[in-house]
């Protein structure tokens, strides 16, 4: 892994350690604020909860997106892709706050409505990346695999998915970054995350808290993007 890929993660870790010591700095930047540093929960606790939300949403989003992408590219399944694209596209078009507001009466406050919104937002990039990647596998390669006596299942797992792996990983990377950014909205429903200082700052008229939550959320998104990009690079470079 290249050192440059680790730089965003190092910056995020440094910010987590430095922010609790930055009360004087934020006090100088926001002199009108009586409590310039967010102290209700440790930033590390918020970051771990945020990462847990992202991971818990990415696993089902990846399973749904890859599964629908595979189903949509099977012979005679063009209608499946159109329906799947429409449903997942509609789910992503709805603002996350609206998804959370609809889900709260059914599942209550906390992490559950935030997870629902995150799954909706993370599924579409995975679905489109999977369907697009599988559709570009050369037909002659598939014909050769079938000619060698492979079953459809063997063709899928031994030929199609390995060849489509780099674009699928790219879709997962996009989904992960979107999930990190969107997870902050979960604080609206009471989920503990890096959006908690943002919501608390908006409610209490404290822009310093808003900046702190937004800064850590953005740095986490860059860190996830850099790390996943570094992990996907060897897959892209390896021969099929």
N, C-alpha and C positions, 0 to 999 in steps of 0.2 A: 504494500500500500504506500503510495507516495505521501511524503510529509505534507504537501499542499492540501491533500484531501482531509487531513486531520486538523488543519488550521481552524475551520469553523467550529469543530467540536471543542478545541482548546479554548477558543474565544468564549464559547458558551459556558464551559466549566469555570473559566476565569471570572465571567460576569456573575455566576452563581456565588462564587466566593467573595467577590469584591462588593457586590451590592449591599450586603448587611453592614459594611463598613463605610458606606457612602452617605450617611445621614447629613454630614456637614456639607457635602457637595450639593445634594439635592435641596438642602436648606438654603444655600446660596442661590441656586437656580430658581427656586420657588419661594421667595421670602414671605409671600402672603399666606403660605400654608403652615398651620400650627404643627402638624405631624408629617414631615416630609418623607419619612421612610416607612414603608409598609412593614409592620411587625406582627400582624395578627397570626400568620403562619410562616414558618421558615420557607425561604424560596426553594430550598432543596426538596422539601416535602411537596410543594406545589409542582415542581418540575417532575418528580417521580409520579405523582398522580396524573399529570398531563401525559407523560409517556405511557402510562398504563392505559389511559383512554385511547390513545392513538393505536397502540398494539392490539387492544381488545377489539377495535373496530376494523383494523386492517385484515385480521385473520378471516372474519366472515366476508368482508368485501372482496378479498382475493379469491376465496372459494367460490363466491357467487359470480364474480366477474369472469374468472377463468372458465368456470363451468358453463356459463351462458355463451362465452366466446367459442368454446369447443362445440357446443350444441348448434350454434348459429352457422358454423362452417361445415357441418356434415352434409352429405349429398341430399338435396331436396329440402333443405331447411332454410331457404332464403327468407321465408315468412317469419321464422323464429327470430332471425337477426333483426328484422324490421320491428317486430313487437318488443323484443328485448331493448333495442335502442330507444324506442319510444318511451317505455316504462321507466328505464333508468334515467333517461334524459329528463323526463318530467320530474323524477325524484330529485335530481340535481338542480333543476330550475327553481324549485321551491326554496326560498331563503331558509337557512338553518334555524333562524329564530322562529320562523313559522312552524317548521317541523317540530321543534322543541315545544312550542306552545300547544300544538295539537296532541303531542305525545304525553304531556304532563298529566292531563286528566285520566289517561289510561294507565300509565306506569308510575306516576308520582314524580316527586322532585328527586334530584340527585344525578347519578351517572347515566341511568337508563335512557332518558330522552336524549341526552347528548350522544350516547352511543348510536342511537337510531339515526340521528342526523348525520353522524360521521360515516356510517355505513352507506347511507344514501349518496353522500358526496364522493366517497372513495371507490364505489363500484364502477362508475362509468368509465374512468380512465383505464381501469384494468380490463373491462369488457372490450372496449374499442381497441386497445393494444393487442389483446389476445386474438380477436377476430381478424384484425388487419394483418397481424403477423402470420397467422395460419393460412390466410388467403393468398399470401405471397410465396408460399412454399412451391418450388418449381414442379409442375405436373410430371415432368419426366423422372424426377426423383421419386415421386409417389408411385409411378408406374413401375419403376425398377424395384421398389420395395415389394409391391404386390407380386411382381413377376418372380421374386425370390421366395415366394410362398408365405409372406407375412400376413397375418390376420389384420383386420381393420384396427383392432386394439393395439397390436404390435406396431403397426404403421404410425399410429398416433403417438405412442409413448417412446418409440425408438427413433422415429424419423421426424415427425412434424413438430412435436414439442421441443426437442433439442435444437432444431433449426430456428424455431420461433422464440427461443428463450431470451435473447437480448432485447427485442422489442417489448416482450412481456415484462421483463425486469424494469425497462424504462417506464412502462405504464404503472407498475407498482411504486416506482420512485416518485412519479407525479402524484399518485394517490396518497403516499405517505406525507409529502410536503403539504398537500391540501388538508390532510387530516390534522397535522400539527397546527396549521393556521386556524382551521375551523373549530378545533377542540376548545379554543379560548371562549367561544360563544357558549359552551356548556355551563359556564359560571352563571348564566342567566337563570338556569334551572337549579342552581345550588350545587353543581358538580365542582369538586375541588380541583383546580387546575391553574395554569398561569394566567387565565382570564379572570381569576378571582380578584387580584388587585385592580384590574381594569374596571370591573363592574363596581367594586367598592369605591374606587376613585371617582367614577361618574356619579354614583349616588351621593357621595359626601363632598362633591366639588373639589376633589383633590387631584389636580393634574399630575403631580409627582408620582402617585401610585399608578396612574394610567400609563405613564412613560415607562415605569419599571416593568409592569406586566407586558407591555407591548415589546419592549426591548428584549426580554427573555424569550418571548414567543417567537419573535423574528430570528433570534440567534439559534434557537432550537431547530427551526425550520431549515436554516442554512446548514446546521450541523448534520441533520438527517439527510439532506440532499447530498452533501459532500461524502458522507460515509456510504450511502447506498450507491452513489456514482462510482466510488472506488471499488466497492464489492462487485458491481456489474461489469467493470472494465475487463477483468480476467475472463469472464464468460463471453463477452463480445469478441475478445481476441483469440479465444481457443477455437481450434478447428472443429467442425461438426462431426 
